[in-house]
Amino acid sequence: MRKKIVAGNWKMNKNLREGANLAKELKAAMAGKTVNCEVVVCPPFIHLALMSIIFEDKTIKVGAQNCADKPSGAYTGEVSAAMLASTEAQYVILGHSERRAYYGETNAILKEKVKLALENKLTPIFCIGEVLEEREADRQNEVVKTQIEEGLFDLSADDFGKIVLAYEPVWAIGTGKTATSEQAQEMHAYIRQILAEKYGETVANETSILYGGSCNAGNAKELFSNPDVDGGLIGGASLKVDTFLPIVEAF
Ligand code: 13P
């Protein structure tokens, strides 16, 4: 059975002290609770090592939001996949629409990042999704297909089996305008069909596909009840225990 995952993407929020406080609060709130999904927290780089200490019992996993497309060397300001692994982070978000739109990350660059993440035993949470104009032109399927093909389809079936996908329609991110349950299910089923055509039914059925974009306590249950929606990548609502925990508990 594929993994159910709720991952919080803190984006560029929380200083070191605030991040530590939120992590400790979340850990305390989850203590003794039975949770039916993997819970992942993806803070900014500077928090990672500390998060791994706070979450040392691994009931909550730690992920990064990006990594370099080069293994090491003279790349000022970059953080390598090997460095992330050394903090005991287990996941890394790659190809978030904000990285694609504001930092020029192309599918070709992302392909390198995915390779390096896998070499360092990190699980990529690979983000895909169309912008509003593409949705309005009914082009969402071809856009998502190209992102997957160009970013991931040079992987072996074995390596592809280590990937988590996150469908995040860009028009739903931070807008309060969630995709409807039907829109999410329709796209997730389409993605699974593309995976089945390339890698076969087994790989397709075992790949976790998360939904992201204005997911909150009020809509998580309905979104996650769809057969092809395996969890969520949560932005704004991951910044407070009160708004994040109910999403985790939606499973
Ligand atoms: P919001 O939940 O704030 O819409 O952000 C979604 C997102 O981009 C998660 O990666």
Boltz pocket constraint, residues with backbone or C-beta under 6 A from the ligand:
constraints:
  - pocket:
      binder: B
      contacts: [[A, 9], [A, 96], [A, 168], [A, 172], [A, 173], [A, 174], [A, 175], [A, 176], [A, 212], [A, 213], [A, 214], [A, 215], [A, 233], [A, 234], [A, 235], [A, 236], [A, 237]]
      max_distance: 6.0
